[in-house]
């Protein structure tokens, strides 16, 4: 049963919703190599999990033409808007996977594929019985460890305090990662601000930023 369900997930993830050169294709038989992500080679490679409307990645791609940005997003309206905006700017350093990254993240890419990984405002699943659905957990840290090389970086943001505290605890108990600066901060200047983040800031929400480096 589990194998049949996994095949079903791959059949969904392996397709593309509409034709675009921005899409990456994946197959259950082989993992994507860094050299297969883009037709040309970049100095660094970046993965954004749950890229939303693409505001953050597009601004970063404009400012960093020697970095390749891979985006994972499951909602088609957000993907369409991201592709429209990337096309208008003729960005050649963005690729998109139309897939739920929580399904089998480390099965898609070869180990050490990305220099930095960004996860902004995932669903905090506030009810205790739903905590098992949260993205950031010990198993996710295993995936991070595989996808990042030594000294690779992970950046996380949430506006839900209990989720931030639990995430800090996970990292404290995992010697494979170390904090970049403090364990968390309440401001971040090196990344563009998404529509969601601006909305939360305007509402007066406290936002927690966690930055970690793979040892």
C-alpha positions as CSV (number, residue, x, y, z in Angstrom):
1,X,0.0,0.0,0.0
2,X,2.8,2.4,0.9
3,X,4.6,1.7,-2.3
4,X,1.4,2.3,-4.3
5,X,0.8,5.6,-2.6
6,X,4.4,6.6,-3.2
7,X,4.0,5.8,-6.9
8,X,0.9,7.9,-7.0
9,X,2.8,10.8,-5.5
10,X,5.6,10.5,-8.0
11,X,3.0,10.4,-10.9
12,X,1.7,13.7,-9.7
13,X,5.2,15.3,-9.0
14,X,6.6,14.0,-12.3
15,X,4.2,15.9,-14.4
16,X,4.1,19.6,-15.3
17,X,0.9,21.6,-15.2
18,X,1.6,23.6,-18.4
19,X,4.5,24.1,-20.8
20,X,7.3,26.5,-19.7
21,X,11.1,26.5,-20.0
22,X,11.2,27.4,-16.3
23,X,10.0,24.0,-15.2
24,X,12.3,21.3,-14.1
25,X,11.3,17.7,-14.7
26,X,11.9,14.9,-12.1
27,X,11.9,11.2,-12.3
28,X,11.7,8.5,-9.5
29,X,14.6,6.6,-11.1
30,X,17.2,9.3,-10.9
31,X,18.0,12.3,-8.8
32,X,18.7,15.7,-10.3
33,X,22.4,16.6,-10.5
34,X,23.6,20.1,-10.0
35,X,24.7,20.1,-13.6
36,X,21.1,19.3,-14.7
37,X,19.3,22.2,-12.9
38,X,20.2,24.8,-15.6
39,X,21.6,24.7,-19.1
40,X,24.5,26.9,-18.0
41,X,26.7,26.8,-14.9
42,X,26.4,29.2,-11.9
43,X,28.8,30.0,-9.1
44,X,26.3,29.1,-6.4
45,X,22.9,27.4,-6.1
46,X,19.9,28.3,-4.0
47,X,16.7,26.4,-3.1
48,X,13.6,28.1,-1.9
49,X,11.0,25.8,-0.4
50,X,7.4,27.1,-0.8
51,X,8.3,30.1,-2.9
52,X,4.8,31.6,-2.9
53,X,4.4,34.4,-5.5
54,X,8.1,34.4,-6.2
55,X,8.8,37.9,-5.0
56,X,11.8,37.0,-2.9
57,X,13.4,34.7,-5.5
58,X,12.9,37.1,-8.3
59,X,14.5,40.0,-6.5
60,X,17.4,37.8,-5.4
61,X,17.8,36.5,-9.0
62,X,17.9,40.0,-10.4
63,X,20.6,41.0,-7.9
64,X,22.6,37.8,-8.1
65,X,23.0,36.8,-11.8
66,X,25.7,34.3,-11.0
67,X,23.4,32.3,-8.7
68,X,20.9,29.7,-9.8
69,X,17.6,29.7,-8.0
70,X,15.4,26.6,-7.8
71,X,11.9,27.2,-6.5
72,X,9.5,24.6,-5.1
73,X,5.8,25.6,-5.0
74,X,2.6,23.6,-5.2
75,X,0.0,26.3,-6.0
76,X,-0.5,26.9,-9.7
77,X,-1.7,30.5,-9.5
78,X,1.5,31.4,-7.6
79,X,3.7,29.5,-10.1
80,X,2.0,31.2,-13.1
81,X,2.6,34.7,-11.6
82,X,6.3,33.8,-10.8
83,X,6.8,32.6,-14.4
84,X,5.2,35.7,-15.8
85,X,7.4,38.0,-13.8
86,X,10.5,36.1,-14.4
87,X,9.8,36.1,-18.2
88,X,9.2,39.8,-18.2
89,X,12.6,40.3,-16.7
90,X,14.2,37.6,-19.0
91,X,15.7,35.9,-16.0
92,X,17.7,32.8,-16.9
93,X,18.7,31.8,-13.4
94,X,15.4,30.6,-12.1
95,X,13.8,27.1,-12.4
96,X,10.6,25.8,-10.8
97,X,9.3,22.5,-9.5
98,X,5.6,22.3,-9.2
99,X,5.6,19.9,-6.3
100,X,4.9,19.7,-2.6
101,X,8.4,19.7,-1.2
102,X,7.3,17.8,2.0
103,X,6.7,14.6,0.0
104,X,10.2,13.4,-0.8
105,X,12.6,16.3,-0.8
106,X,15.9,14.4,-0.6
107,X,14.7,12.0,-3.3
108,X,14.7,14.7,-5.9
109,X,18.2,16.1,-5.7
110,X,21.6,14.7,-5.3
111,X,23.4,15.3,-2.1
112,X,25.2,18.7,-1.7
113,X,23.2,20.3,-4.5
114,X,22.6,23.7,-2.9
115,X,24.7,26.3,-1.2
116,X,21.8,27.9,0.6
117,X,18.2,26.8,1.4
118,X,15.4,29.2,2.3
119,X,12.1,28.3,4.1
120,X,9.9,31.3,4.7
121,X,6.7,31.1,6.8
122,X,5.7,27.5,6.4
123,X,2.3,26.5,7.9
124,X,2.9,26.5,11.8
125,X,0.1,23.9,12.4
126,X,-0.6,25.5,15.8
127,X,-2.8,22.7,17.2
128,X,-0.8,20.1,19.1
129,X,-2.4,17.2,17.3
130,X,-1.2,18.7,14.0
131,X,2.4,19.3,15.0
132,X,3.4,16.1,13.1
133,X,2.6,18.0,9.9
134,X,5.1,20.7,10.5
135,X,7.9,21.0,8.0
136,X,10.8,21.7,10.4
137,X,11.4,18.6,12.4
138,X,14.3,16.1,12.9
139,X,13.6,14.3,9.7
140,X,13.7,17.6,7.8
141,X,17.1,18.4,9.4
142,X,18.3,15.1,7.9
143,X,17.2,16.3,4.5
144,X,19.0,19.6,5.0
145,X,22.2,17.9,6.0
146,X,22.1,15.9,2.7
147,X,21.2,18.8,0.4
148,X,23.7,21.2,1.8
149,X,27.5,20.9,1.5
150,X,29.8,21.7,4.4
151,X,29.3,25.4,5.4
152,X,26.1,25.5,3.4
153,X,23.4,27.7,4.9
154,X,19.8,27.4,5.9
155,X,17.4,30.4,6.5
156,X,14.1,30.1,8.2
157,X,11.3,32.6,9.1
158,X,8.1,32.2,11.1
159,X,5.7,34.6,12.8
160,X,4.5,31.9,15.3
161,X,6.6,32.0,18.5
162,X,6.0,28.4,19.6
163,X,7.1,27.1,16.2
164,X,10.3,29.2,16.4
165,X,11.1,28.0,19.9
166,X,10.5,24.3,18.9
167,X,12.7,24.8,15.8
168,X,15.5,26.4,18.0
169,X,15.3,23.3,20.2
170,X,15.7,20.9,17.3
171,X,18.8,22.7,16.1
172,X,20.2,22.8,19.7
173,X,20.0,19.0,19.8
174,X,21.6,18.5,16.4
175,X,25.4,18.9,16.3
176,X,25.5,18.9,12.5
177,X,24.4,22.6,12.4
178,X,25.5,25.7,14.2
179,X,23.8,29.1,14.6
180,X,25.1,32.0,12.4
181,X,25.4,34.7,14.9
182,X,22.6,34.4,17.5
183,X,20.1,31.5,17.8
184,X,17.4,33.8,16.3
185,X,16.9,37.4,15.4
186,X,13.9,39.7,15.0
187,X,15.2,41.5,11.8
188,X,16.7,40.5,8.6
189,X,18.2,42.8,6.0
190,X,19.8,40.5,3.4
191,X,16.5,39.1,1.9
192,X,13.7,40.9,0.1
193,X,10.4,41.1,1.9
194,X,7.5,39.0,0.6
195,X,3.9,40.2,0.5
196,X,3.1,37.8,3.3
197,X,5.9,39.1,5.5
198,X,4.9,42.7,4.8
199,X,1.4,41.9,5.8
200,X,2.5,40.3,9.1
201,X,4.8,43.2,9.9
202,X,2.0,45.7,9.2
203,X,-0.2,43.7,11.6
204,X,2.5,44.1,14.3
205,X,3.5,40.5,14.4
206,X,6.9,39.5,15.8
207,X,8.9,37.6,13.2
208,X,11.6,35.1,14.1
209,X,14.5,34.5,11.8
210,X,16.8,31.5,12.3
211,X,20.0,31.1,10.3
212,X,22.1,27.9,10.5
213,X,25.3,26.6,8.9
214,X,25.9,22.9,8.1
215,X,29.1,21.8,9.8
